[in-house]
Amino acid sequence: MRKFRLFPAASLALFLIATLAACTATKPVANPKLVVLGHAGSGFYTPISPFNFRPPSSWRGIRRALLRGADGVEVDLQMSRDSVVMLYHDQHLQDGSTGTGCVSERTAAEITQLRYKGGFPYDLIQKERPITFDTLLARLNRRPTFPFIHLDLHEDDQCLPPGRQHEQVPLLVRQIARTLARNHVPLDKVLFITMEGSTVRLARAAMPGVRIGLEIASDEFAFGLKVAKTEKVHTVVLDADRVTPEQSAQAHAAGLKVVVFGGRSPKDLRRVLRTQPDEIEVDNVKRLLIIQGRGQ
């Protein structure tokens, strides 16, 4: 009986299968339940990949992320001198606008008359002004479905003396709660984000039933996870530059949702997706949706 020499062919087949398996293991699996949010709207000023001239937490940045297909947006909140909740990212007005000082030192009317400032070439294109939280919610309420919205609380007022920089936080939390209620925002669409356990308790008292996320510094993950479990928050929020699959797995094992913020390049986004987050506040909505099979 003739013997066929199948060994080389079989070896080649096994090699190809192993190679395919290895590639598959490193490629993130699309998660149909992943909630995709624009980080500070459409992210931050970038010259390429993608070119973004929209200021962080500006209306056009938010609108662009939603038009791209994001499920929602993350925005940065601070309080003006006359206790109006404002959208603004930077600690000082001069860092991103034509103003000076802190948001807390200017009235809402003064702040909304400022212009964002990003430098050349961004200011050749963008003519944005800061807006109030009320304005944002009123505009989002015109949409057929209210999007998910993550509220990143800026708690350190750098224009107050040391030891007093958090003294306005209780009022800020109450004003956020009033603004949400005034605009009839469904609380199941809101994630309230803080880095302080004391603020978690303030938010829970002011907004019963709201989802609360604790942002954890990467070098303090073990301590932060302990605080999250003690305070019984809904979610932990981690930095895309430093999050690991092990951290995400520990949070999930504790019954917590995981939000990751950041990520722009395809390589970074694939790495973040391998940590299996539940929600991503991303700087490149279009690219992430393509990777997830939801965009073109």
Stockholm file with secondary structure:
# STOCKHOLM 1.0

chainA/1-296         MRKFRLFPAASLALFLIATLAACTATKPVANPKLVVLGHAGSGFYTPISPFNFRPPSSWRGIRRALLRGADGVEVDLQMSRDSVVMLYHDQHLQDGSTGTGCVSERTAAEITQLRYKGGFPYDLIQKERPITFDTLLARLNRRPTFPFIHLDLHEDDQCLPPGRQHEQVPLLVRQIARTLARNHVPLDKVLFITMEGSTVRLARAAMPGVRIGLEIASDEFAFGLKVAKTEKVHTVVLDADRVTPEQSAQAHAAGLKVVVFGGRSPKDLRRVLRTQPDEIEVDNVKRLLIIQGRGQ
#=GR chainA/1-296 SS CCCCCCHHHHHHHHHHHHHHHHHHHHSCCCCTTCEEEETTTTCSCBSSSSCBCSCTTCHHHHHHHHHHTCSEEEEEEEECTTSCEEECCSSSGGGTBSCCSCGGGSCHHHHTTSCBCCCTTGGGTCCCCCCBHHHHHHHHTTSSSCCEEEEEECCCCTTSCTTCTTTTHHHHHHHHHHHHHHTTCCGGGEEEEESCHHHHHHHHHHSTTCEEEEECCGGGHHHHHHHHHHHTCSEEEEETTTCCHHHHHHHHHTTCEEEEECCCSHHHHHHHHTTCCSEEEESCHHHHHHHTTSCC
#=GC SS_cons         CCCCCCHHHHHHHHHHHHHHHHHHHHSCCCCTTCEEEETTTTCSCBSSSSCBCSCTTCHHHHHHHHHHTCSEEEEEEEECTTSCEEECCSSSGGGTBSCCSCGGGSCHHHHTTSCBCCCTTGGGTCCCCCCBHHHHHHHHTTSSSCCEEEEEECCCCTTSCTTCTTTTHHHHHHHHHHHHHHTTCCGGGEEEEESCHHHHHHHHHHSTTCEEEEECCGGGHHHHHHHHHHHTCSEEEEETTTCCHHHHHHHHHTTCEEEEECCCSHHHHHHHHTTCCSEEEESCHHHHHHHTTSCC
//
